Amino acid sequence: MKMVTRNLDLRICLIICFIALPFISMPVIAAPPATTRIEIKARQRSGKEMTKEQCLQLINSVNLSKDLRGAKLDEIDISGANLVSADLSEANLKKSILKGTNLGRANLSKANLEGAILYETDLNGANLNNASLKNANLIRANLQNATLIGADLSKAILVDADLSGANLTGATMDGAKTNGAVFKDASMPDGQIHP
């Protein structure tokens, strides 16, 4: 009889333990906090904040995004550089040599390209709004579909340049040489579409 009582006591004890187990205070181990992905992007400096040497390194790099806003690049030679879609807005490229440079779809709004050599430069689809191109050499340059609204092309040499589909609305072209230049479907400074 003692054995039965002992087994019964043991069973009751086990049942009580299983029932009470969730209520017994045990040290709680906190789960590690859910890891959050923190993306830290180094803020790319604009050209205005860089030295001329740093700008040249960026120009010659393989970076696809070239932020050269406000860069001081006057009197440099970057012939043949690939600056497709680069941001050169408000950059100073006065008297610089950009022969054969690819500036397709680049932003050159308010850039100073006064006296620059842009011989055979690709400016297809580039934004040159309010840019200064006084005395610039644009011989055989590709300016197809470029936007030159309010640009200053005074005394620019546009000999054999292709300005098909370009927008020259409000541009100044006093004394510009346009021998052999193509203006097919271009919006001329007076707003008229060239045939």
VOGU-3710 file (C-alpha; in Angstrom, 3 decimals, decimal comma):
1> mkmvtrnldl> 0,000/0,000/0,000  2,901/2,294/0,737  4,160/1,732/-2,794  0,839/2,739/-4,343  0,681/5,834/-2,212  4,252/6,670/-3,080  3,518/6,277/-6,844  0,375/8,342/-6,448  2,287/11,023/-4,596  4,926/10,997/-7,316
11> ricliicfia> 2,277/11,333/-10,039  0,569/14,211/-8,238  3,915/15,871/-7,796  4,692/15,522/-11,520  1,280/16,878/-12,511  1,716/19,859/-10,221  5,180/20,493/-11,671  3,875/20,445/-15,272  1,003/22,744/-14,357  3,174/25,088/-12,307
21> lpfismpvia> 6,190/25,031/-14,657  5,055/27,959/-16,811  4,503/30,019/-13,657  7,842/29,317/-12,057  10,008/32,362/-12,473  12,953/31,512/-14,608  15,551/33,903/-15,888  14,328/35,280/-19,176  16,831/35,323/-21,948  16,015/38,151/-24,267
31> appattriei> 16,160/37,431/-27,933  18,736/39,484/-29,739  17,180/42,576/-31,254  16,133/42,206/-34,842  19,007/43,422/-36,886  18,171/46,436/-38,924  20,039/47,089/-42,078  21,629/50,466/-41,905  22,794/51,776/-45,219  25,518/54,301/-44,904
41> karqrsgkem> 26,314/56,041/-48,107  29,284/58,268/-48,302  28,065/61,613/-49,500  29,710/62,248/-52,809  31,200/65,685/-52,929  30,272/67,908/-55,834  32,900/69,341/-58,142  32,637/72,673/-56,330  34,041/71,040/-53,170  36,927/69,268/-54,941
51> tkeqclqlin> 40,307/70,386/-56,140  41,090/70,384/-59,847  43,181/67,218/-59,356  40,313/65,424/-57,581  37,953/66,445/-60,399  40,379/65,056/-62,967  40,576/61,767/-61,044  36,768/61,541/-61,094  36,679/62,377/-64,815  39,157/59,597/-65,585
61> svnlskdlrg> 37,485/57,073/-63,253  35,046/54,373/-64,319  32,291/55,875/-62,125  29,041/56,180/-64,016  27,763/59,014/-61,850  30,074/61,991/-62,144  28,987/64,948/-60,028  31,126/67,864/-61,162  28,679/70,657/-60,354  30,490/73,960/-60,037
71> akldeidisg> 33,903/72,395/-60,751  36,762/74,719/-61,563  38,174/73,063/-64,672  39,329/76,067/-66,658  42,251/75,637/-69,070  42,490/71,838/-68,774  42,713/69,172/-71,454  40,174/66,362/-71,055  40,069/65,357/-74,707  38,399/62,012/-75,325
81> anlvsadlse> 36,993/61,708/-71,782  33,731/59,834/-71,212  31,358/62,184/-69,415  28,039/60,730/-70,575  25,245/62,036/-68,318  27,763/63,831/-66,080  26,568/66,815/-64,059  28,747/69,783/-65,001  26,154/72,429/-64,250  27,742/75,774/-63,347
91> anlkksilkg> 31,210/74,298/-64,001  33,978/76,571/-65,227  35,506/75,036/-68,365  36,734/78,322/-69,802  39,433/77,807/-72,464  39,498/74,053/-71,811  40,170/71,439/-74,478  37,397/68,857/-74,807  38,227/67,560/-78,280  36,288/64,358/-78,983
101> tnlgranlsk> 34,893/64,222/-75,433  31,612/62,327/-74,967  29,202/64,668/-73,188  26,008/63,005/-74,430  23,038/63,802/-72,123  25,397/65,732/-69,798  24,070/68,622/-67,730  26,065/71,719/-68,656  23,429/74,266/-67,690  24,990/77,606/-66,715
111> anlegailye> 28,462/76,189/-67,449  31,194/78,538/-68,630  32,609/77,095/-71,867  33,874/80,418/-73,140  36,702/79,885/-75,626  36,612/76,102/-75,076  37,678/73,728/-77,833  34,810/71,307/-78,401  35,983/70,059/-81,789  34,101/66,842/-82,723
121> tdlnganlnn> 32,649/66,666/-79,210  29,489/64,598/-78,688  26,879/66,794/-76,997  23,890/64,760/-78,204  20,948/65,477/-75,900  23,073/67,617/-73,569  21,535/70,365/-71,437  23,346/73,632/-72,241  20,634/75,985/-70,998  22,068/79,414/-70,176
131> aslknanlir> 25,604/78,144/-70,815  28,265/80,535/-72,072  29,796/79,280/-75,320  31,276/82,608/-76,462  34,140/82,079/-78,910  33,877/78,298/-78,420  35,178/76,007/-81,164  32,294/73,638/-81,949  33,540/72,545/-85,373  31,921/69,223/-86,337
141> anlqnatlig> 30,363/68,919/-82,861  27,284/66,724/-82,440  24,618/68,900/-80,819  21,637/66,830/-81,974  18,651/67,250/-79,647  20,735/69,438/-77,315  18,931/72,063/-75,269  20,565/75,487/-75,633  17,772/77,705/-74,297  19,246/81,106/-73,471
151> adlskailvd> 22,788/79,947/-74,277  25,346/82,515/-75,402  26,898/81,368/-78,689  28,326/84,773/-79,615  31,236/84,354/-82,054  31,103/80,560/-81,591  32,443/78,490/-84,476  29,702/76,039/-85,445  31,183/75,075/-88,815  29,845/71,647/-89,913
161> adlsganltg> 28,196/71,144/-86,492  25,000/69,075/-86,329  22,240/70,888/-84,432  19,369/68,732/-85,742  16,457/68,855/-83,321  18,318/71,222/-80,962  16,420/73,852/-78,982  18,083/77,261/-79,407  15,125/79,314/-78,149  16,386/82,635/-76,803
171> atmdgaktng> 20,034/81,789/-77,572  22,404/84,582/-78,590  24,242/83,822/-81,819  25,757/87,223/-82,708  28,765/86,707/-84,960  28,552/82,891/-84,822  30,033/81,067/-87,809  27,556/78,464/-89,021  28,971/77,446/-92,435  27,832/73,904/-93,200
181> avfkdasmpd> 25,987/73,573/-89,867  22,826/71,425/-89,911  19,754/72,920/-88,212  17,118/70,402/-89,391  14,029/70,573/-87,124  15,910/72,822/-84,673  14,054/75,476/-82,678  15,858/78,669/-83,655  16,533/81,609/-81,280  13,336/83,347/-82,430
191> gqihp> 11,292/80,228/-81,645  10,790/79,240/-85,295  11,375/75,621/-86,299  14,063/75,319/-88,965  12,933/73,215/-91,945
//
